[in-house]
């Protein structure tokens, strides 16, 4: 083999290696963007749940303070806040359909 043949083979190999490295870098960048988006969604969903529980607790504590029934309304509203937070998380995740105002499903009748 001559020196020119070896140079051509080396250049072809370098080109293939560069293409492979570029493709791997693009895959890594796409994976990083996907995980960052996943973290953002997880943070938003957890924030919605925690906020609903805190709001329920504050409403319950305020009503307890006004009515003198501490801790019963606090406990009740924390539980209601938890349920509302779970519903919000499920709606945001697309696992249940959000309510549609003014539309009711038909019960077994074709109209």
C-alpha positions as CSV (number, residue, x, y, z in Angstrom):
1,X,0.0,0.0,0.0
2,X,1.2,3.4,-0.9
3,X,1.3,6.4,1.4
4,X,-1.6,8.1,-0.6
5,X,-3.8,5.0,0.0
6,X,-3.2,5.1,3.7
7,X,-3.9,8.8,3.8
8,X,-7.2,8.4,2.0
9,X,-8.2,5.5,4.4
10,X,-7.2,7.6,7.4
11,X,-9.2,10.6,6.2
12,X,-12.2,8.4,5.4
13,X,-12.0,6.9,8.9
14,X,-11.6,10.3,10.5
15,X,-14.8,11.5,8.7
16,X,-16.8,8.4,9.9
17,X,-15.5,8.9,13.5
18,X,-16.5,12.6,13.4
19,X,-20.0,11.7,12.0
20,X,-20.4,9.2,14.8
21,X,-19.3,11.6,17.5
22,X,-21.7,14.3,16.2
23,X,-24.6,11.8,16.2
24,X,-23.7,10.7,19.8
25,X,-23.5,14.3,21.0
26,X,-26.9,15.0,19.5
27,X,-28.4,12.0,21.2
28,X,-26.9,13.1,24.5
29,X,-28.3,16.6,24.1
30,X,-31.8,15.3,23.3
31,X,-31.7,13.1,26.4
32,X,-30.7,16.0,28.5
33,X,-33.5,18.2,27.2
34,X,-36.0,15.3,27.8
35,X,-34.9,14.8,31.4
36,X,-35.0,18.6,32.1
37,X,-38.5,18.7,30.7
38,X,-39.4,15.8,32.9
39,X,-38.0,17.5,36.0
40,X,-40.0,20.6,35.2
41,X,-43.3,18.6,34.9
42,X,-42.5,16.7,38.1
43,X,-41.8,20.0,40.0
44,X,-45.0,21.6,38.7
45,X,-47.2,18.6,39.7
46,X,-45.6,18.4,43.1
47,X,-46.1,22.1,43.6
48,X,-49.8,21.9,42.7
49,X,-50.3,19.1,45.2
50,X,-48.5,20.9,48.0
51,X,-50.2,24.2,47.3
52,X,-53.6,22.6,47.5
53,X,-52.8,21.0,50.8
54,X,-51.5,24.2,52.3
55,X,-54.5,26.3,51.1
56,X,-56.8,23.7,52.5
57,X,-55.0,23.8,55.8
58,X,-55.0,27.6,56.0
59,X,-58.7,27.7,55.3
60,X,-59.4,25.1,57.9
61,X,-57.2,26.7,60.5
62,X,-58.8,30.1,59.8
63,X,-62.3,28.7,60.2
64,X,-61.3,26.8,63.3
65,X,-59.9,30.0,64.8
66,X,-63.1,31.9,64.0
67,X,-65.5,29.2,65.2
68,X,-63.3,27.9,68.1
69,X,-63.5,24.3,66.9
70,X,-59.8,23.6,66.7
71,X,-58.6,21.1,65.1
72,X,-61.6,19.6,63.4
73,X,-62.1,21.9,60.5
74,X,-58.3,22.1,60.0
75,X,-58.2,18.3,59.6
76,X,-61.2,18.3,57.3
77,X,-59.9,21.0,55.0
78,X,-56.4,19.5,54.9
79,X,-58.0,16.3,53.7
80,X,-60.1,18.2,51.2
81,X,-57.0,20.0,50.0
82,X,-55.2,16.7,49.5
83,X,-58.1,15.3,47.4
84,X,-58.2,18.5,45.4
85,X,-54.5,18.4,44.9
86,X,-54.6,14.8,43.7
87,X,-57.4,15.7,41.2
88,X,-55.3,18.6,39.9
89,X,-52.3,16.4,39.5
90,X,-54.3,13.8,37.6
91,X,-55.8,16.5,35.3
92,X,-52.5,18.1,34.6
93,X,-50.9,14.7,33.8
94,X,-53.8,14.0,31.4
95,X,-55.0,10.9,33.3
96,X,-58.5,12.2,33.8
97,X,-60.6,14.6,31.7
98,X,-61.1,18.1,33.1
99,X,-64.7,19.1,33.8
100,X,-66.6,20.8,31.0
101,X,-69.0,23.4,32.2
102,X,-72.5,23.1,30.8
103,X,-72.0,19.7,29.3
104,X,-73.4,16.6,30.8
105,X,-73.0,13.1,29.4
106,X,-76.0,11.4,28.2
107,X,-77.0,8.4,30.2
108,X,-77.6,5.5,27.8
109,X,-79.9,7.4,25.5
110,X,-79.1,8.5,21.9
111,X,-80.1,12.1,21.4
